[in-house]
Amino acid sequence: MSNYASINPATGERVAEFPALTDPEVQDVLARSSAAYSSWRRTTVQERASVLQRAAELHRERAEELAAILTLEMGKPISEARGEVALVAAIYEYYAHNGELFLEDETLDIKGEGEAIVRTEPIGPVVGIMPWNFPYYQVARFAAPNLVLGNTVIVKHARNCPQSALAIQSVLRDAGVPRDAYINAFASTSQVADMIADRRTQGVSLTGSEKAGAAVAEVAGRNLKKYVLELGGADPFIVLSDADLDRAVADGVRGRMFNGGQACTASKRFIVVDDVYEEFTQRFLQAMSEQKPGDPTDPNTTFGPLSSRASVEELQELVDDAVSQGAIATAGSVPSGNTGAFFPATVLTGVKPGMRAYSEELFGPVAVVFQAASTDEALELANDSPFGLASSIYTADVARGRELAKLIEAGMVWINSVSRSAPDLPFGGVKRSGVGRELARYGLGEFANKKLVRVPTI
């Protein structure tokens, strides 16, 4: 059986298989990427930017084809799949438009004679280890800034979305990215470790689980390689007494259910102050019960299957653990007689410390609602997590929301909104949610050499 296979999560059907690379083929990938770097870095930033602009255009031209692959491989509703393709096009276009600006030399204000300039330069081949939940978007966050910078890119994608991986490579090659400047590698875990350790590799970026992040950081650290990690999240969604409950409930459902709840920045822990707890919870339970999973190829479907049966089983274990210790689970329905990886929209109340659902990430359509006696207690609950990725605060007093945002241990805080991604907004977290930033100017600087050029006298 192939290590890389497309299995339709809505039906369980295995639709395509692809062979994994052999060890000699992995070495060939590394050699090709290193050789391509010598020429790619010497192209002008304008040339590299024009290639990314063409990549953006091709994503828009092939939107239906690309979206259909997402729906087939990981069950993303077709409407959301189209949205992902549009976002990816915007990311490539953003770096096409801003690459030259971001790579301008910076003249330092120094003491003494002469001049000092800091140049932003590429460092060499970089490896990206990508997840299945946003197969195109996650790659674009990594590949776009590195390609415009002048690094060459090797991507090891998730084993269950090989057709998505090949589609990305095809678009970039058709856009003009040299064959070896971007290479898709169907590699094994042990081969990826070898790739990171190889002297030709200069950095690694991973989006995935804590376990995978720790393994990558260990190999990278041992071999003195720069790394960026975008890991899990258990994002708090704080509802204060003066919040607009219509908006909070609607956003809460959307924030929890987008991509079937399979997003690191999904709203997962709903922390509601006493004054509005009963009303919010009653309305939220009703709204969540109305979420019905369906055929992801239907444009009217907003909630499809999870990515695999394994994901269903893992999520069920977390729910069962909480219920066995006294929590209450209120669940919706799944299609009758289905053979796919469907999981009902579920709300857990009464979750306490010691239950897995209190501290672990729920990667699927399961929300946990907590009651807080005060704003201070709400903040304590929000920060009582090993994660620190995104967060939301709902309040009519935006100025107060800004002050409370200073106290939340997270990489991103949204006021009266759920977390959203955009090319010009930095993305990343603290604590066990990862290291480093992606997107905006910050994403371009992670795998760059900030080179000082000093001329003492002119």
Secondary structure, DSSP 4 states (H G I P E B T S, - for coil): --SEEEE-TTT--EEEEEPPPPHHHHHHHHHHHHHHHHHHTTS-HHHHHHHHHHHHHHHHHTHHHHHHHHHHHH---HHHHHHHHHHHHHHHHHHHHHHHHHTS-EE---SSSSEEEEEEEE-S-EEEE--SSSTTHHHHHHHHHHHHHT--EEEE--TT-HHHHHHHHHHHHHHT--TTTEEE----HHHHHHHHHSTT--EEEEES-HHHHHHHHHHHHHTT-EEEEE----EEEEE-TTS-HHHHHHHHHHHHHGGGG--TTSEEEEEEEHHHHHHHHHHHHHHHHT-----TTSTT------S-HHHHHHHHHHHHHHHHTT-EEEE----TT--S-----EEEES--TTSHHHHS---SSEEEEEEESSHHHHHHHHHSSSEES--EEE-S-HHHHHHHHTTS-SS--EESS-----TTS-B--EETTEES-BSHHHHHHTTEEEEEEEES--
